[in-house]
Amino acid sequence: MRLFVALEIPAIVRAALAELSARLRAQTGRSVRWVEPGNIHLTLKFIGDTDAARLHDIQAALSSIRRPQPVLVVFRGLGDVRHPLPRVFAVGAEPSAELRGLAAEVDRVLVPAGVPAESRDFFPHLTLARLKSSENAALLRAESRKISAVEFGRGACSEFDLMESRLRPSGAEYTRVARFPFCPPAAGTSGAAA
């Protein structure tokens, strides 16, 4: 099983990103692989290939997480992720202390379950596309500059998901394995980012 822990994104953010992706998809060719809007998520921790026998321990560890209040996530700006050329085109999420704290706690509780601690800094983002070549890099860099300060929405999250990723020729296919509430839901939400 190839696993990761993620926050579901608010419907308003998903709709805004679907609109943006559709507009840019029309301008790019096959050198860009766009993520389907239903697959866009905010990864808290990539676990990777995992023996199914460890699933119970991973779920038990994640179910132990408790936070005093929902985590507000603000989605803003576009850009490349950790690369001089935008091989990954993404929307950022403001790395608030609460969001960083939740990611750190997920990382911490998974270590006794046999998941190695994260070696890189937490960089919250929503991947919109992956570039197979540099063919559309200039276009996407220009788009990044145009809307670098645009807010795509925000949401209060009170639960996260353990997800399974299956790699297919058409792209990754994600399935929720389990959902973990970590605090009472914010007023007016169902628990996931709204």
C-alpha positions, -999 to +999 in steps of 0.1 A: +000+000+000+012+035-008-001+058+019-002+094+029-020+116+054-040+146+040-065+173+047-095+175+025-097+209+009-128+232+010-153+229-018-149+266-026-112+261-030-116+230-052-141+249-075-117+279-079-088+255-087-109+235-111-117+268-130-080+279-130-068+244-141-094+243-170-083+278-182-046+269-181-051+233-195-065+249-226-032+268-231-008+239-224-001+208-243+007+172-234+038+183-217+017+192-186-002+165-166-030+183-147-043+168-115-080+161-116-098+186-092-112+157-071-077+145-064-063+178-051-054+176-014-030+190+012-005+164+022+004+164+059+027+134+057+038+111+028+042+076+043+050+057+011+050+020+004+037+002+035+031-034+044-006-040+050+003-056+083+014-022+097-019-005+088-035-012+122-005+005+140-006+035+117-044+039+122-040+036+160-012+062+160-033+087+139-064+082+160-045+094+191-040+129+177-061+156+196-059+194+190-078+220+210-094+236+180-098+233+142-069+243+121-076+273+098-060+268+064-057+297+039-049+288+003-030+316-015-008+321-046+007+299-072+042+287-079+067+260-083+076+237-054+112+233-045+125+235-081+141+263-102+118+253-131+082+246-121+081+209-126+053+210-100+028+238-104+010+244-071-012+266-049+004+274-015-012+271+019-001+295+045+021+276+069+005+288+101+017+276+135-014+255+139-010+238+105+027+232+111+019+218+145-006+194+132+018+181+105+046+178+132+022+158+154+013+135+126+050+129+119+058+124+156+030+098+163+039+077+132+075+071+142+066+044+168+044+028+142+075+023+120+072+053+097+105+073+094+105+109+107+103+136+080+137+148+069+124+179+049+107+210+062+069+210+059+059+229+028+021+230+026+008+231-010-018+218-034-003+203-066-022+214-097+000+200-124+033+183-131+055+193-161+070+165-182+093+190-199+102+228-197+079+235-227+053+254-207+075+266-178+075+302-190+037+303-193+032+289-158+059+311-143+041+342-158+008+329-144+024+324-109+035+361-109+001+373-120-018+357-092+009+352-065-012+371-039-047+357-049-065+339-021-084+309-034-103+304-002-099+291+034-114+265+057-114+253+092-102+216+094-111+193+123-102+160+107-077+144+084-076+114+061-053+084+057-052+079+019-040+052-004-025+061-037-025+037-067-004+048-096-021+043-130-010+052-165-036+079-165-023+093-131-027+086-094-059+072-081-067+081-044-089+062-020-097+072+016-086+044+040-098+061+072-109+095+085-096+109+119-114+137+137-088+155+159-111+181+176-147+191+177-158+205+143-159+243+138-193+259+140-211+255+107-189+227+093-192+190+091-156+184+102-138+186+069-126+220+056-157+237+044 
